[in-house]
Amino acid sequence: MSDVLALVEARLRTALGEPDARAAVTFLGTDRIEVLRFLDGDVVRYATLGMSAQPMADPTAVLADPLRGPRAELLLSVRAGRADTDRVLRPLAVLAASPQVEGLVVAPGASLDTGEPLWPDAPFTSVLVAESGGLVADLELDEPMDPVRFLPLLPMTPNEAAWKRVQGAAALEERWLRHGTDLRDPLRPGVPLG
């Protein structure tokens, strides 16, 4: 599946330019996950590379299909220089390894929790998975493989994550939009939920 990852990296470079840094993390019993960093003016973008090597499998399936099933990589965009966001590399790799480790199928509308701040002094411990197709277009693969989707991650405060569990992802996204929330601000306060 290294050919899939080569195609994924090529798509990331086409959409985001040359990465200015990369780090690799390996967890026991999983494939290596890399996180690439791209600078785009005052925005730094982090993209995982490795999550899409295998399709995500339904945890209730007796056997995982080695070809069919959803594939994805994760994208996080934050304003540069406001916080030590480069420390997000390990939490991002943990989230990208979750399909292999926990049998999760990561899809838009899902919440992913790291259990710790995404970076030092971050008010966020979880992210909302957004729809693909904006910043990096989906990558079609040869049949019968599903395309690779590049899923943006939107950091959530603990209160926002709790509110989202009750009200749903669409309601939280609408509230962010209504309040003009800068979702790229690494130090932003939580949106008013009252």
Backbone hydrogen bonds in HBPLUS format (Angstrom, degrees):
<---DONOR---> <-ACCEPTOR-->    atom                        ^
c    i                          cat <-CA-CA->   ^        H-A-AA   ^      H-
h    n   atom  resd res      DA  || num        DHA   H-A  angle D-A-AA Bond
n    s   type  num  typ     dist DA aas  dist angle  dist       angle   num
A0004-VAL N   A0001-MET O   2.96 MM   3  5.26 128.8  2.23 103.8 116.6     1
A0005-LEU N   A0001-MET O   3.29 MM   4  6.78 155.7  2.36 148.2 153.9     2
A0006-ALA N   A0002-SER O   2.93 MM   4  6.22 146.6  2.04 144.4 153.7     3
A0007-LEU N   A0003-ASP O   3.10 MM   4  6.34 155.0  2.17 143.6 149.4     4
A0008-VAL N   A0004-VAL O   2.89 MM   4  6.18 154.5  1.95 149.4 157.5     5
A0009-GLU N   A0005-LEU O   2.85 MM   4  6.03 164.7  1.87 149.4 153.0     6
A0010-ALA N   A0006-ALA O   3.01 MM   4  6.17 156.4  2.07 142.3 149.0     7
A0011-ARG N   A0007-LEU O   2.95 MM   4  6.22 153.3  2.02 146.2 153.2     8
A0012-LEU N   A0008-VAL O   2.94 MM   4  6.26 159.1  1.99 153.5 159.1     9
A0013-ARG N   A0009-GLU O   2.93 MM   4  6.18 160.7  1.96 152.7 157.5    10
A0014-THR N   A0010-ALA O   2.95 MM   4  6.14 155.2  2.01 146.8 153.6    11
A0015-ALA N   A0011-ARG O   3.00 MM   4  6.20 156.5  2.06 149.0 154.8    12
A0016-LEU N   A0012-LEU O   2.74 MM   4  5.71 160.8  1.77 154.7 160.6    13
A0017-GLY N   A0013-ARG O   2.80 MM   4  4.57 142.9  1.94 123.6 129.7    14
A0020-ASP N   A0037-ARG O   2.84 MM  17  5.92 145.4  1.95 153.8 165.1    15
A0037-ARG N   A0021-ALA O   2.85 MM  16  5.20 162.6  1.88 154.2 150.6    16
A0023-ALA N   A0035-VAL O   3.02 MM  12  5.40 149.7  2.11 141.3 150.9    17
A0035-VAL N   A0023-ALA O   2.80 MM  12  5.40 152.5  1.88 155.4 163.2    18
A0025-VAL N   A0033-ILE O   2.79 MM   8  5.37 161.6  1.82 157.4 163.5    19
A0033-ILE N   A0025-VAL O   2.91 MM   8  5.37 177.4  1.91 161.6 162.5    20
A0030-THR N   A0027-PHE O   2.98 MM   3  5.48 150.2  2.07 148.6 142.7    21
A0034-GLU N   A0049-LEU O   2.84 MM  15  4.95 174.7  1.84 148.5 149.8    22
A0049-LEU N   A0034-GLU O   2.76 MM  15  4.95 140.6  1.91 148.2 146.2    23
A0036-LEU N   A0047-ALA O   2.79 MM  11  5.20 166.2  1.80 158.2 157.6    24
A0047-ALA N   A0036-LEU O   2.89 MM  11  5.20 157.0  1.94 146.8 154.2    25
A0038-PHE N   A0045-ARG O   2.77 MM   7  5.06 159.2  1.81 152.4 158.6    26
A0045-ARG N   A0038-PHE O   2.76 MM   7  5.06 170.2  1.77 157.1 160.6    27
A0040-ASP N   A0043-VAL O   2.75 MM   3  5.14 162.0  1.78 171.0 172.5    28
A0043-VAL N   A0040-ASP O   3.06 MM   3  5.14 160.1  2.10 118.5 123.6    29
A0080-ALA N   A0042-ASP O   2.73 MM  38  5.32 170.0  1.74 138.6 142.1    30
A0044-VAL N   A0078-VAL O   2.81 MM  34  5.54 166.6  1.83 172.4 173.9    31
A0078-VAL N   A0044-VAL O   2.98 MM  34  5.54 164.8  2.00 157.5 161.5    32
A0046-TYR N   A0076-LEU O   2.76 MM  30  5.12 162.4  1.79 153.5 159.7    33
A0076-LEU N   A0046-TYR O   2.86 MM  30  5.12 154.0  1.92 148.8 155.6    34
A0048-THR N   A0074-LEU O   2.97 MM  26  5.36 156.7  2.02 149.7 156.5    35
A0053-ALA N   A0050-GLY O   3.23 MM   3  5.41 166.3  2.25 108.5 112.4    36
A0056-MET N   A0070-PRO O   2.71 MM  14  5.46 174.1  1.71 167.3 166.9    37
A0061-ALA N   A0058-ASP O   2.95 MM   3  5.43 161.7  1.98 118.8 124.8    38
A0149-ARG N   A0071-ARG O   2.99 MM  78  6.29 162.6  2.02 132.1 135.3    39
A0073-GLU N   A0149-ARG O   2.93 MM  76  6.38 146.0  2.05 156.2 161.7    40
A0151-LEU N   A0073-GLU O   2.84 MM  78  6.17 154.8  1.90 173.0 164.8    41
A0075-LEU N   A0151-LEU O   2.92 MM  76  5.86 153.0  1.99 143.2 139.7    42
A0153-LEU N   A0075-LEU O   2.69 MM  78  5.85 141.4  1.83 170.4 175.3    43
A0079-ARG N   A0184-ARG O   2.74 MM 105  5.50 154.4  1.80 149.8 144.3    44
A0085-THR N   A0083-ALA O   2.84 MM   2  5.45 136.7  2.03 103.8  90.7    45
A0087-ARG N   A0084-ASP O   3.28 MM   3  6.20 168.9  2.29 120.7 124.0    46
A0088-VAL N   A0085-THR O   2.92 MM   3  5.55 157.9  1.97 123.2 125.3    47
A0089-LEU N   A0086-ASP O   3.47 MM   3  6.12 168.8  2.48 116.2 117.0    48
A0092-LEU N   A0088-VAL O   2.89 MM   4  5.99 160.5  1.93 159.6 165.4    49
A0093-ALA N   A0089-LEU O   2.97 MM   4  6.20 155.9  2.03 147.6 154.5    50
A0094-VAL N   A0090-ARG O   2.88 MM   4  6.16 154.7  1.94 156.5 164.0    51
A0095-LEU N   A0091-PRO O   3.01 MM   4  6.29 158.8  2.05 147.3 152.2    52
A0096-ALA N   A0092-LEU O   2.89 MM   4  6.16 155.0  1.96 148.6 156.0    53
A0097-ALA N   A0093-ALA O   2.91 MM   4  6.09 136.0  2.11 141.6 153.0    54
A0097-ALA N   A0094-VAL O   3.21 MM   3  5.13 128.7  2.49  92.6 105.9    55
A0098-SER N   A0095-LEU O   3.22 MM   3  5.19 148.9  2.32  97.5 106.7    56
A0100-GLN N   A0097-ALA O   2.98 MM   3  5.50 122.7  2.32 115.4 128.9    57
A0101-VAL N   A0097-ALA O   2.91 MM   4  6.06 166.2  1.93 157.8 162.3    58
A0102-GLU N   A0098-SER O   2.75 MM   4  5.21 155.0  1.81 136.4 145.1    59
A0103-GLY N   A0099-PRO O   3.07 MM   4  4.55 127.4  2.36 108.6 117.5    60
A0110-ALA N   A0107-ALA O   3.10 MM   3  5.82 156.0  2.16 144.8 147.6    61
A0109-GLY N   A0129-VAL O   2.73 MM  20  5.40 170.9  1.74 154.0 151.0    62
A0129-VAL N   A0110-ALA O   2.90 MM  19  5.39 167.7  1.91 163.8 165.8    63
A0112-LEU N   A0127-VAL O   3.00 MM  15  5.40 159.3  2.05 150.8 157.1    64
A0127-VAL N   A0112-LEU O   2.85 MM  15  5.40 152.3  1.93 151.8 161.2    65
A0114-THR N   A0125-THR O   2.85 MM  11  5.66 170.6  1.86 170.2 173.1    66
A0118-LEU N   A0124-PHE O   2.96 MM   6  6.04 146.5  2.07 159.8 162.0    67
A0122-ALA N   A0119-TRP O   2.94 MM   3  5.33 151.9  2.02 143.9 140.3    68
A0156-MET N   A0126-SER O   2.81 MM  30  5.46 166.9  1.83 146.8 144.0    69
A0128-LEU N   A0154-LEU O   2.79 MM  26  4.98 158.5  1.83 134.5 140.4    70
A0154-LEU N   A0128-LEU O   2.86 MM  26  4.98 160.7  1.90 144.4 150.9    71
A0130-ALA N   A0152-PRO O   2.84 MM  22  5.23 179.4  1.84 161.5 161.6    72
A0139-LEU N   A0148-VAL O   2.86 MM   9  4.98 163.3  1.89 147.3 152.1    73
A0148-VAL N   A0139-LEU O   2.84 MM   9  4.98 154.8  1.90 143.2 145.1    74
A0145-MET N   A0142-ASP O   2.94 MM   3  5.88 140.9  2.10 137.8 138.0    75
A0161-ALA N   A0157-THR O   2.90 MM   4  6.17 159.8  1.94 157.9 163.8    76
A0162-ALA N   A0158-PRO O   2.97 MM   4  6.19 156.1  2.03 146.5 152.5    77
A0163-TRP N   A0159-ASN O   2.92 MM   4  6.10 158.9  1.96 147.3 153.5    78
A0164-LYS N   A0160-GLU O   2.81 MM   4  5.98 154.4  1.87 148.4 155.6    79
A0165-ARG N   A0161-ALA O   3.07 MM   4  6.32 148.8  2.17 142.5 149.9    80
A0166-VAL N   A0163-TRP O   3.17 MM   3  5.35 128.7  2.44  99.0 111.5    81
A0167-GLN N   A0163-TRP O   2.80 MM   4  5.94 176.5  1.80 163.0 164.3    82
A0168-GLY N   A0164-LYS O   2.68 MM   4  4.69 146.8  1.79 126.3 135.3    83
A0172-LEU N   A0168-GLY O   3.28 MM   4  6.61 154.3  2.35 146.4 153.3    84
A0173-GLU N   A0169-ALA O   2.93 MM   4  6.18 166.5  1.94 159.1 162.8    85
A0174-GLU N   A0170-ALA O   2.93 MM   4  6.07 153.0  2.00 144.4 151.8    86
A0175-ARG N   A0171-ALA O   3.02 MM   4  6.21 150.4  2.11 140.0 147.8    87
A0176-TRP N   A0172-LEU O   2.93 MM   4  6.25 161.5  1.96 155.0 159.6    88
A0177-LEU N   A0173-GLU O   3.02 MM   4  6.21 159.6  2.06 144.9 150.4    89
A0178-ARG N   A0174-GLU O   2.84 MM   4  6.05 161.7  1.88 149.9 155.0    90
A0179-HIS N   A0175-ARG O   3.04 MM   4  6.21 150.2  2.13 149.0 155.6    91
A0181-THR N   A0176-TRP O   2.97 MM   5  5.05 170.8  1.98 152.4 151.8    92
A0180-GLY N   A0177-LEU O   3.11 MM   3  5.09 161.2  2.15 104.4 110.0    93
A0185-ASP N   A0182-ASP O   3.08 MM   3  5.60 166.4  2.10 117.1 121.5    94
A0188-ARG N   A0185-ASP O   3.31 MM   3  5.25 170.8  2.31 111.7 111.1    95
